[in-house]
């Protein structure tokens, strides 16, 4: 049902699209063939919006895990009469290995059930509801399965079991030890004929998908340090949120999972925010070798279409293929997770000005410069143009990193990121063929530093604050030392960290992004996991390793049984809240773990931004 805890879900990804599978064996979210496609299964947002259930008919206990170094899910159901194992995956293309992960994905959901002990009666219920639950499709029995027609898509379900068909398809069977039942759901566009898969073909495809993920992990994941399993899991999640055809990285694979139960802060995160994508690449520098960085920056330059060169703002987010118009609308027929309405698709933030994006892109480019030796001339011009835009626009107000809908302000974080844009561009100038611009960039960088120190610091509050002239605290100022603007040990930064710990921290030790701020929206929100990881990172950089480990541990304790994080934690219930899994939170985990590891080894952790 749509009221299961968010932590009950597991992520499947083929680096094109994503599915969420509950602890009970139900696929309650699936968008095919891409992250931003209209859902086929949407029960996470409404009980009638579609699902696909596979489970024992008798009472059972459940344990689950990802197969080693993969996003292939293994769920074990134990009953009084026996045990069955359900293995779920979004398939990779045949023979795909290493850097090619996601290439040629067949848009195929695999579900393989095997009895490993005793005898177990199992059931499956297949209830697709395309277009966010608006369509009850026609289910047609065919040889070896079903065909599903409705809307712009055609689905083919390969099954060894005969179905009883009404507005959904149901089947039961008894499996004995060693017996399998393998299912495959194939997507095609309307007019196409989905392939029907044999039992052997499904088994081969599943094994090949496992090998594809493991070969990617072998080629990319080399982090060795504290919380190694969590860091590597986060790296796989971030890779799973990458749209392979373009290199775009979605903030999360879901829409409208709320920031508070029953609240209205429900957003569609299935798009590529410049900020989130840049932070993700930066985190992959730690958690995985980001060989796809060059493709991302080339895509970014094409999507932006040289906007900075022509005096226009850089759009803050794009569709995964580079779309600009992400008009937001509400789906009134969906009740929302735990009656949290509205359910939204699209995101109106695409129209906002957020000046921090210049620094986040150039910060990631600087961190990944070793991977960007082959950049073409248009991409180099694009990156240099970002620094020019930061120099020209840093004095202007914007909506800031938190995308407030109450009007623009002079946010300290935005000014900081304009400083980062210029600082990193100066170091990249030779690579970008922009050495002649360094004097102007240097002058603007110093102007921003002076403005932040004079207008972003509030002596009465004893901290850097949310905006120029403000007395409101904001956890985003914790990035000042992380970005290299000021030492974490400076007197002002120590006082700021103390203020955040005293005034922005919940009783359970997690950090709010801000308090008592009119951000243009009603309702409340939870503590922000990214902000808690920022605090841990800042403490590590200041040499307070005990404090860093303590705050890291509090945030990391929010992971579900598979190591997945949402955006926030409900301070009253302790539940994960918001879209799931969330790139921001996994980025924060990776970078904080790495900063603590470097500090414990006596090394300076450098300047990751996320």
Long-range contacts (C-beta under 8 A, 24 or more apart in sequence): 1-43, 1-47, 2-28, 2-43, 2-44, 2-45, 2-46, 2-47, 2-49, 2-335, 2-336, 2-337, 2-338, 3-337, 3-338, 4-28, 4-44, 5-575, 5-576, 6-257, 6-337, 6-566, 6-575, 6-576, 6-577, 6-578, 6-580, 7-560, 7-561, 7-564, 7-566, 7-575, 7-576, 8-560, 9-44, 9-560, 9-564, 9-580, 10-64, 10-66, 10-73, 10-88, 10-562, 10-564, 11-71, 11-237, 11-240, 11-253, 11-562, 11-564, 11-580, 11-581, 12-71, 12-72, 12-73, 12-88, 12-89, 12-90, 12-109, 13-71, 13-90, 13-240, 13-241, 13-253, 14-90, 14-91, 14-92, 14-102, 14-105, 14-107, 14-108, 15-101, 15-102, 15-105, 15-239, 15-240, 15-242, 15-243, 15-244, 16-90, 16-102, 16-105, 16-107, 16-243, 16-244, 16-245, 17-90, 17-105, 17-107, 17-253, 18-90, 18-240, 18-241, 18-253, 18-254, 19-88, 19-90, 19-109, 20-44, 20-253, 20-254, 20-580, 21-73, 21-75, 21-88, 23-62, 23-64, 23-75, 24-53, 24-55, 24-62, 25-53, 25-54, 25-55, 25-62, 25-75, 25-77, 25-86, 26-51, 26-52, 26-53, 26-54, 26-55, 27-51, 27-52, 27-53, 27-88, 27-109, 27-111, 29-253, 29-254, 30-109, 31-253, 31-270, 32-107, 32-109, 32-153, 32-187, 33-107, 33-187, 34-243, 34-320, 35-241, 35-243, 35-250, 35-253, 35-270, 35-320, 36-250, 36-270, 36-271, 36-319, 36-320, 38-130, 38-131, 38-132, 38-151, 39-129, 39-130, 39-131, 39-132, 39-133, 40-128, 40-129, 40-130, 40-153, 40-155, 40-187, 41-127, 41-128, 41-129, 42-129, 42-132, 42-133, 42-334, 44-254, 44-257, 44-337, 45-132, 45-133, 45-255, 45-256, 45-334, 45-335, 45-336, 45-337, 45-343, 46-133, 46-333, 46-334, 46-335, 46-336, 46-343, 47-335, 48-129, 48-133, 49-129, 49-132, 49-133, 49-334, 50-127, 50-128, 50-129, 50-130, 50-133, 51-125, 51-127, 52-111, 52-124, 52-125, 52-126, 52-127, 52-128, 52-185, 53-123, 53-124, 53-125, 53-126, 54-86, 54-111, 54-113, 54-122, 54-123, 54-124, 54-183, 55-86, 55-122, 55-123, 56-84, 56-120, 56-121, 56-122, 56-123, 57-121, 57-122, 57-123, 57-172, 58-120, 58-121, 64-561, 64-562, 65-561, 65-562, 66-233, 66-236, 66-562, 66-563, 67-210, 67-213, 68-214, 69-213, 69-214, 69-217, 69-218, 69-221, 69-232, 69-236, 70-209, 70-210, 70-213, 70-214, 70-217, 70-236, 71-213, 71-236, 71-237, 71-240, 72-206, 72-209, 72-210, 72-213, 73-562, 77-120, 79-118, 79-120, 81-118, 81-119, 81-120, 82-115, 82-116, 82-117, 82-118, 82-119, 82-120, 82-177, 83-115, 83-116, 83-117, 83-118, 83-120, 84-113, 84-114, 84-115, 84-116, 84-120, 84-122, 84-175, 85-113, 85-114, 85-116, 86-111, 86-112, 86-113, 87-111, 87-112, 87-113, 87-114, 87-206, 89-206, 89-209, 89-210, 90-209, 91-184, 91-205, 91-206, 91-208, 91-209, 92-208, 92-209, 92-212, 92-213, 93-212, 94-205, 94-208, 95-208, 96-208, 96-212, 97-211, 97-212, 97-215, 97-216, 98-215, 98-216, 98-218, 98-219, 99-216, 99-219, 99-291, 99-292, 101-212, 101-213, 101-215, 101-216, 101-239, 101-244, 102-242, 102-244, 102-245, 103-244, 105-244, 106-186, 106-205, 107-186, 107-187, 107-188, 108-184, 108-185, 108-186, 108-187, 108-197, 108-205, 109-184, 109-185, 110-182, 110-183, 110-184, 110-202, 110-205, 110-206, 110-209, 111-182, 111-183, 111-184, 111-185, 112-180, 112-181, 112-182, 112-183, 112-202, 112-203, 112-206, 113-175, 113-180, 113-181, 113-182, 113-183, 114-175, 114-178, 114-179, 114-180, 115-175, 115-176, 115-177, 115-178, 115-179, 115-180, 116-177, 117-177, 118-176, 118-177, 119-174, 119-175, 119-176, 119-177, 120-174, 120-175, 121-172, 121-173, 121-174, 121-175, 122-172, 122-173, 122-174, 122-175, 122-181, 123-170, 123-171, 123-172, 124-159, 124-161, 124-169, 124-170, 124-171, 124-172, 124-183, 125-168, 125-169, 125-170, 126-157, 126-163, 126-168, 126-169, 126-170, 127-167, 127-168, 127-169, 128-155, 132-331, 132-333, 132-334, 132-343, 132-345, 133-333, 133-334, 134-333, 136-167, 139-163, 139-165, 139-167, 139-168, 139-169, 141-165, 142-196, 143-196, 144-196, 144-198, 145-196, 147-194, 149-190, 151-190, 152-189, 152-190, 153-187, 153-188, 153-189, 153-190, 154-187, 154-188, 154-189, 154-190, 154-191, 154-192, 154-193, 154-194, 155-185, 155-186, 155-187, 155-188, 155-194, 156-185, 156-186, 156-188, 156-193, 156-194, 156-195, 156-196, 157-183, 157-184, 157-185, 157-186, 158-182, 158-183, 158-184, 158-185, 158-186, 158-196, 158-197, 158-198, 158-202, 159-183, 160-199, 182-206, 217-288, 219-289, 219-291, 220-284, 220-288, 220-289, 220-291, 221-287, 221-288, 221-289, 222-289, 223-286, 223-287, 223-594, 225-593, 225-594, 225-596, 225-597, 226-593, 226-596, 226-597, 226-600, 227-552, 227-556, 227-589, 227-593, 229-563, 230-556, 230-559, 230-563, 230-589, 230-593, 231-286, 231-287, 231-589, 231-590, 231-593, 231-594, 232-287, 233-562, 233-563, 233-564, 234-283, 234-287, 234-563, 234-586, 234-587, 234-589, 234-590, 235-283, 235-284, 235-286, 235-287, 235-288, 235-590, 236-288, 237-563, 237-564, 237-581, 237-583, 237-586, 238-280, 238-283, 238-284, 238-287, 238-288, 238-583, 238-586, 238-587, 238-590, 239-284, 239-288, 241-280, 241-581, 241-583, 242-280, 242-292, 243-272, 243-320, 243-321, 245-321, 246-295, 246-299, 246-320, 246-321, 246-322, 247-292, 247-295, 247-296, 247-298, 247-299, 248-272, 248-277, 248-296, 248-299, 248-303, 248-318, 248-319, 248-320, 248-321, 248-322, 249-276, 249-277, 249-280, 249-281, 249-296, 249-583, 250-276, 250-320, 250-583, 251-276, 251-579, 251-582, 251-583, 251-584, 252-567, 252-578, 252-579, 252-580, 252-581, 252-582, 252-583, 253-579, 253-581, 254-579, 254-580, 255-343, 255-344, 255-345, 255-579, 256-334, 256-336, 256-337, 256-340, 256-342, 256-343, 256-344, 256-579, 257-337, 257-340, 257-566, 257-577, 257-578, 257-579, 257-580, 258-336, 258-337, 258-338, 258-340, 258-577, 258-578, 259-523, 259-524, 259-525, 259-526, 259-567, 259-568, 259-577, 259-578, 260-340, 260-523, 260-524, 260-525, 260-526, 260-570, 260-577, 261-338, 261-340, 261-570, 261-573, 261-577, 262-338, 262-339, 262-340, 263-340, 263-522, 263-523, 263-524, 263-525, 264-340, 264-341, 264-342, 264-521, 264-522, 264-523, 265-521, 265-523, 265-525, 266-336, 266-340, 266-341, 266-342, 266-343, 266-344, 267-344, 267-347, 267-349, 267-579, 268-328, 268-344, 268-345, 268-346, 268-347, 269-347, 269-579, 269-582, 270-320, 271-317, 271-318, 271-319, 271-320, 271-326, 271-347, 271-350, 272-317, 272-318, 272-319, 272-320, 273-316, 273-317, 274-300, 274-314, 274-315, 274-316, 274-317, 274-318, 274-357, 274-360, 274-361, 275-316, 275-354, 275-356, 275-357, 275-360, 275-401, 276-583, 276-584, 276-587, 278-357, 278-360, 278-361, 278-363, 278-364, 278-609, 278-610, 279-360, 279-364, 279-583, 279-584, 279-587, 279-609, 279-610, 280-583, 280-587, 280-610, 281-364, 281-367, 281-368, 282-363, 282-364, 282-367, 282-368, 282-587, 282-591, 282-608, 282-609, 282-610, 283-586, 283-587, 283-590, 283-591, 283-608, 283-610, 285-367, 285-368, 285-608, 286-590, 286-591, 286-593, 286-594, 286-608, 287-590, 290-368, 290-371, 291-371, 293-364, 293-368, 293-371, 293-372, 294-371, 294-372, 294-374, 294-375, 297-361, 297-365, 297-372, 297-375, 297-379, 297-382, 297-383, 298-375, 298-376, 298-379, 300-361, 300-382, 301-378, 301-379, 301-382, 301-383, 304-382, 306-378, 306-381, 306-382, 306-385, 308-358, 308-382, 308-385, 308-386, 308-388, 308-389, 309-381, 309-382, 309-385, 313-353, 313-389, 313-393, 314-357, 314-358, 314-361, 314-386, 314-389, 315-350, 316-349, 316-350, 316-352, 316-353, 316-354, 316-357, 317-347, 317-349, 317-350, 318-350, 324-350, 325-350, 326-350, 349-399, 349-403, 352-398, 352-399, 352-403, 353-396, 353-398, 353-399, 353-408, 354-398, 354-399, 354-400, 354-401, 354-403, 354-414, 355-390, 355-393, 355-394, 355-396, 355-398, 355-414, 355-415, 355-417, 355-418, 356-398, 356-400, 356-401, 356-411, 356-413, 356-414, 356-416, 356-417, 356-418, 357-417, 358-386, 358-387, 358-389, 358-390, 358-417, 358-418, 358-421, 359-390, 359-416, 359-417, 359-418, 359-419, 359-420, 359-421, 359-424, 359-483, 359-609, 360-417, 360-420, 360-609, 361-386, 361-421, 362-386, 362-387, 362-390, 362-420, 362-421, 362-424, 362-425, 362-428, 363-417, 363-420, 363-421, 363-424, 363-483, 363-607, 363-609, 364-609, 365-424, 365-428, 366-424, 366-427, 366-428, 367-607, 367-608, 369-428, 369-431, 372-431, 375-431, 380-431, 380-432, 380-433, 380-434, 383-425, 383-428, 383-432, 384-425, 384-429, 384-432, 384-433, 384-434, 384-437, 386-421, 386-425, 387-421, 387-422, 387-425, 387-434, 387-437, 387-441, 388-437, 389-421, 390-417, 390-418, 390-421, 390-422, 390-425, 390-444, 391-418, 391-422, 391-440, 391-441, 391-444, 393-418, 394-418, 394-419, 394-444, 394-447, 394-448, 400-467, 400-476, 401-476, 402-476, 402-513, 402-514, 402-519, 404-517, 404-519, 404-520, 405-519, 405-520, 405-521, 406-518, 406-519, 406-520, 406-521, 407-520, 409-466, 409-467, 409-468, 409-470, 410-455, 410-467, 410-468, 410-469, 411-466, 411-467, 411-474, 411-476, 412-452, 412-456, 412-464, 412-465, 412-466, 412-467, 412-468, 412-474, 412-476, 412-477, 413-474, 413-476, 413-477, 413-479, 415-448, 415-451, 415-452, 415-456, 415-468, 416-448, 416-452, 416-477, 416-479, 416-480, 416-483, 416-485, 417-483, 418-448, 419-445, 419-448, 419-449, 419-452, 419-483, 419-485, 420-483, 420-484, 420-485, 420-609, 422-448, 423-484, 449-485, 452-485, 457-492, 461-499, 462-495, 462-496, 462-498, 462-499, 463-492, 463-495, 463-496, 463-499, 463-500, 464-492, 464-493, 464-496, 466-514, 466-517, 472-514, 472-515, 472-516, 472-517, 473-499, 473-500, 473-503, 473-504, 473-514, 473-515, 474-513, 474-514, 474-517, 475-500, 475-504, 475-511, 475-512, 475-513, 475-514, 475-528, 475-531, 475-534, 475-535, 476-513, 476-531, 476-534, 478-531, 478-534, 478-535, 478-537, 478-538, 479-534, 479-609, 481-538, 481-541, 481-542, 482-534, 482-537, 482-538, 482-541, 482-591, 482-595, 482-607, 482-608, 482-609, 483-607, 483-609, 484-607, 488-538, 488-539, 488-541, 488-542, 488-543, 489-542, 489-543, 493-538, 493-542, 494-542, 497-535, 497-538, 497-539, 497-542, 500-535, 501-535, 504-531, 505-535, 506-571, 507-571, 508-554, 508-569, 508-571, 508-574, 509-550, 509-551, 509-554, 510-554, 510-555, 510-558, 510-569, 510-571, 511-535, 511-551, 525-568, 525-577, 526-568, 526-569, 526-570, 526-571, 526-577, 526-578, 527-568, 527-569, 527-571, 528-567, 528-568, 529-555, 529-558, 529-565, 529-566, 529-567, 529-568, 529-569, 529-582, 529-584, 529-585, 529-588, 529-589, 530-567, 530-584, 530-585, 530-587, 530-588, 530-610, 531-588, 532-588, 533-585, 533-588, 533-589, 533-591, 533-592, 534-588, 534-592, 536-592, 536-595, 536-596, 537-588, 537-591, 537-592, 537-595, 537-596, 537-605, 540-592, 540-595, 540-596, 540-598, 540-599, 540-605, 541-595, 541-599, 541-605, 543-599, 545-596, 545-599, 545-600, 548-592, 548-595, 548-596, 548-599, 549-596, 552-589, 552-592, 552-593, 552-596, 555-588, 555-589, 555-592, 556-589, 565-589, 584-610
